[in-house]
């Protein structure tokens, strides 16, 4: 009987001393330190194929989304209102970054260095507008059209 009690005590000590504890798993978006900054931002958008020439139907749909969800805070010029103006954004940011900022705004503001810098400048968090990836792509086309118009 003493042998069994001793065996039970020994086995309980072995299990209590760490055999079952799992190491914390890293997520794809753990911190800035674990993720190299490739300029594409953080989110589902990894590659964007740009249209050349721009797709006018996408531009028109993007303009409608801009007018409905973005125009109150973003001007098409370089003028900052609540958020930064959109003029020249396609020269400063990769298309993937722009789409990730539109579709994954909370994570971008919390973890992307460029988004965090914009937040420091504007002092207002961009709200999540629940824009789908398809609508974000239309917005991107509109943003490229806007930059083409303002540089001509």
C-alpha positions as CSV (number, residue, x, y, z in Angstrom):
1,X,0.0,0.0,0.0
2,X,2.9,2.4,0.8
3,X,4.3,1.7,-2.6
4,X,1.0,2.7,-4.3
5,X,0.7,5.9,-2.3
6,X,4.3,6.8,-3.0
7,X,3.8,6.2,-6.7
8,X,0.7,8.4,-6.7
9,X,2.5,11.2,-4.9
10,X,5.5,11.0,-7.3
11,X,3.3,11.0,-10.4
12,X,1.2,13.9,-9.1
13,X,4.4,15.9,-8.6
14,X,5.7,15.2,-12.1
15,X,2.4,16.4,-13.6
16,X,2.2,19.4,-11.4
17,X,5.7,20.5,-12.3
18,X,5.0,21.6,-15.8
19,X,4.5,18.6,-18.1
20,X,1.1,19.9,-19.2
21,X,1.7,23.6,-19.6
22,X,1.5,24.8,-23.2
23,X,3.8,27.5,-24.6
24,X,1.8,30.5,-25.8
25,X,1.4,30.3,-29.6
26,X,2.3,33.2,-31.8
27,X,-0.4,34.7,-34.0
28,X,0.4,36.2,-37.4
29,X,-0.1,39.7,-35.9
30,X,1.6,39.3,-32.5
31,X,3.6,42.5,-32.4
32,X,5.6,44.8,-34.6
33,X,8.8,43.3,-33.3
34,X,7.9,39.8,-34.6
35,X,6.7,41.0,-38.0
36,X,9.0,42.6,-40.5
37,X,7.5,45.8,-42.0
38,X,7.1,45.1,-45.8
39,X,5.0,48.3,-46.3
40,X,1.9,46.2,-47.1
41,X,0.3,46.6,-43.7
42,X,-1.4,44.0,-41.6
43,X,-4.4,42.1,-42.9
44,X,-5.8,39.8,-45.5
45,X,-4.6,41.7,-48.5
46,X,-1.2,40.4,-49.5
47,X,-1.0,41.2,-53.3
48,X,-3.0,43.6,-55.4
49,X,-2.9,43.6,-59.2
50,X,-3.5,47.2,-60.4
51,X,-5.5,47.9,-63.6
52,X,-3.8,49.7,-66.4
53,X,-5.8,51.6,-67.6
54,X,-8.0,52.0,-64.6
55,X,-11.4,50.3,-64.7
56,X,-14.0,53.1,-64.9
57,X,-16.8,51.0,-63.4
58,X,-14.6,50.3,-60.4
59,X,-13.7,54.0,-60.2
60,X,-17.4,55.0,-60.2
61,X,-18.3,52.4,-57.6
62,X,-15.4,53.6,-55.5
63,X,-16.5,57.2,-55.8
64,X,-19.9,56.2,-54.5
65,X,-18.4,54.4,-51.5
66,X,-16.1,57.4,-50.9
67,X,-19.1,59.8,-50.9
68,X,-21.1,57.7,-48.6
69,X,-18.5,56.5,-46.1
70,X,-15.3,58.5,-46.4
71,X,-15.9,62.1,-47.5
72,X,-16.9,63.4,-44.1
73,X,-13.3,62.8,-42.8
74,X,-11.1,62.6,-45.9
75,X,-10.8,65.3,-48.7
76,X,-9.6,64.4,-52.2
77,X,-7.0,67.1,-51.9
78,X,-4.0,67.0,-49.5
79,X,-6.0,69.0,-46.9
80,X,-6.5,67.2,-43.6
81,X,-9.9,67.4,-42.0
82,X,-10.5,64.7,-39.4
83,X,-8.3,62.2,-41.3
84,X,-5.5,62.9,-43.8
85,X,-6.3,64.1,-47.3
86,X,-6.0,61.5,-50.0
87,X,-4.0,63.4,-52.7
88,X,-0.7,61.5,-53.2
89,X,-1.5,58.5,-51.1
90,X,-0.7,56.1,-53.9
91,X,2.8,57.6,-54.0
92,X,3.3,57.1,-50.3
93,X,1.7,53.8,-49.6
94,X,1.5,50.4,-51.3
95,X,-1.9,49.4,-52.6
96,X,-2.0,46.5,-50.1
97,X,-1.4,48.9,-47.3
98,X,-4.3,51.1,-48.4
99,X,-6.7,48.2,-48.7
100,X,-5.6,46.7,-45.3
101,X,-6.1,50.1,-43.7
102,X,-9.6,50.2,-45.1
103,X,-10.6,46.6,-44.2
104,X,-8.6,45.9,-41.1
105,X,-8.5,49.3,-39.4
106,X,-8.4,48.3,-35.7
107,X,-5.4,46.0,-36.1
108,X,-3.6,48.5,-38.4
109,X,-4.0,51.3,-35.9
110,X,-2.8,49.0,-33.1
111,X,0.2,47.4,-34.8
112,X,1.2,49.0,-38.1
113,X,3.9,51.7,-37.6
114,X,2.7,53.9,-40.5
115,X,-0.9,53.8,-39.3
116,X,0.2,54.6,-35.8
117,X,2.1,57.6,-37.0
118,X,-1.1,58.8,-38.8
119,X,-3.1,58.3,-35.6
120,X,-0.5,60.5,-33.7
121,X,-0.9,63.2,-36.3
122,X,-4.7,63.1,-36.7
123,X,-5.5,62.3,-33.0
124,X,-8.7,60.5,-34.1
125,X,-9.0,56.7,-34.7
126,X,-10.5,55.9,-38.1
127,X,-13.8,54.0,-37.5
128,X,-14.4,50.6,-38.9
129,X,-16.8,51.2,-41.8
130,X,-17.2,47.5,-42.4
131,X,-16.1,47.8,-46.0
132,X,-15.7,44.5,-47.9
133,X,-12.6,43.6,-49.7
134,X,-14.4,44.1,-53.0
135,X,-15.6,47.5,-52.0
136,X,-12.1,48.3,-50.8
137,X,-10.7,47.4,-54.2
138,X,-13.2,49.7,-55.9
139,X,-12.1,52.5,-53.4
140,X,-8.5,51.8,-54.3
141,X,-9.3,52.2,-58.0
142,X,-11.0,55.5,-57.2
143,X,-8.0,56.6,-55.1
144,X,-5.7,55.9,-58.0
145,X,-8.0,57.8,-60.4
146,X,-8.0,60.7,-57.9
147,X,-4.2,60.8,-57.8
148,X,-4.1,60.7,-61.6
149,X,-6.5,63.7,-61.8
150,X,-4.7,65.8,-59.2
151,X,-1.3,65.3,-60.7
152,X,-2.3,66.3,-64.3
